[in-house]
Amino acid sequence: HKLYVLGMVGRQYFGKRDVDMDGSFQYTVQKPTMHRARLITEEIVRAFLERELDEIHIVYTQMQNAMAMENVNMQLLPLKKVGQVPADIYQEEIVLSPSADVLLDTMIPNYLTGVIYGCLVEAYASENNARMTAMQSSTDNAKAMLKDLSIQYNRARQAAITQEITEVISGAKAQKRK
């Protein structure tokens, strides 16, 4: 097993648990770029081709809607076969130039770079959405607290005014009786 962790929170989490992490990607996940996705792709494809790794999975947070996020575990390599072509469907032979191997050697890293970039963007969007939701909740709570405090203040002020009026009236009545 080899664990590549992006982001400070993930590194802190696994660092406290004495998990062996690869230190190749020491940057944060803020502002994901295609360049970073390419660097990640180059490293994992190299490790896969040199048989250091049998399978490569990426785990990231995907936003479902404004209130819900879901953890996703996606297998990147080896690529999964989507489905079989039924035998009764006509298939024609395609001649590729350059060869299929050359095309795949170019297309697969580009595909993985795109997938990894998409995962980085999705995780960044999920993080910002979580922050925004937390800030909105905090703002709503602060507004409710201010409303309650305002009501309490107005009641206390009104009680003080009523008390003063009562004292003034009592004093006036006492003066009138003399």
N, C-alpha and C positions, 0 to 999 in steps of 0.2 A: 504494500500500500504506500502511496505517496500522496500527500495532501498539499495542494496549492491553495493558499488562502489569500483573498484580496480583501483589503479593508482592515482598519484598526480594530474594530469590535471583534471580528472573527479571529484575528491573531491573538487578541487578549483572551478571548474565550478559550481557544485551544491551548494557548500558552499556559494558562492556569491548570490545565488538566494533563500536562506533560505529554501532549500528543506531538509526534514528530512531524514538523511541517517543513516543506521546501521553502527556502527564503528567496526564491527567484523574483517574486513580484512584491516589492516593498512599498508600492504606492497605494494611495487610497482609491476608492471607487468613485470619488467625486469627479464629475465631468468626464465621463467615459469617452475614449477616442478610438478611432480605427487603428491607430498606431499601437496602442496598448493591446487591442484585440489581436493584432498581427503578432506581437511579441509572445502573447500567451499561446496562440496557435502554433507558432514555430517551435516553442518549447514542448508542447504536448505531442505534436506530430513527430518531432525528433525522438522523444522518449518512446512513443508507440512503435515507430519504425525500427528503433534499436532494441526492441523487445524488453525495455525496462518496465513497460506497463502492458497488461493484456486488454484492459478496458479503460475507457476514460468517460467519467460522468461529470456533469456540471450541476451544481445545486445552487439555485437562486430564488429570489422572491418575485412572484408575478402578481401584478395588481389585477384583481377580479372586477372590482368597482371601487367607488370612493371610500367605502368602509371595510372592504375585505381584501386581504392578500393571501396568497397561497404559496407554500414552498413547493418548488418543482425540482425533480431529479431527472435529468435528461441524459441519456447515453449518447456521447458524441462519436466515440470510436470503439469497436468497429461499427461501421455503418450498418443499420438494420435494413433488411430487405422488406419493402413495403407489402408486396403481394406477388402472387404468381399470375402470369398471363395464362388464361385458359387455352387449352390445346386447340380448340376449334377456331381461334382468332388468327387471321392471317398476319404473319410477321415477315417483314422484308429485311434483307440483310443491308446493313448500313456500312459504308466504307468511310472511315474517318481519316482525315489528313490534318495534322500529324496523327500518329497512332493513338489508339484508345488509352494506352498507358501514359503517354505524354499529356493527353487531355485530362485524364483523371488526376495525374500528379499536380496539375495546375488548378483544376476545378475543386477538388476536395479541400485543399487548404483555404481557398477563397470562400467556399461554402462554410467551413468551420469558423473562419474569421467573421463572417456575417452573422452566424448563429451566436458566437461568443459576444460580439458587439451588441446584438439584440438583447442578450441576457444581461449584459452590463447596464444597458439603457433601462431595461425593465426593472432591474434591481434598484437603480438610482431613482427612477420615477416612484417606485414603491416606497423607498425611504423618504423621499420628499413628501409624498402623500401622507405617510404616517406622521411626519412632523407637522404638516399642515392641519391634519385632523386633530392632533394633540393640541396645537395652538388654538384651533377653533373651539375645542372643548374647554380649554383653559379660559379663553375669552368669555365664553358663555357662562362659565361658573363665576368668573369675576363680575360679570354684569348682574347675575342673580344675587351675588353677595352684596354688591353695591345697592341693589334695589331693597334688599332686606335691611341693610344698615340705614338706608335713607328713611325707610318706614319707621325703624326704631328711633332714629334721631328726631323725626317729625313728631312722634308720639311723646318723646321725652320733652321736646321743646313745647308742645301743646300743653303737657302736664304742668310745666314750669309757668307758662303764661296763665293757665287756669288758676294755679296756686297763687300767683301774684295778684290776679284780679280778685280772688276770694279774700286775700289779705287786705287789699285796698278797700273793698266793700265792707269788710268787718271793721276796719279802722274808721271808715266813714260813719257806719252805724254807731260805733262806740262814741265818736265825737258828737253825733246827733243827740244821743241820750244824755250827755252831760249838760 
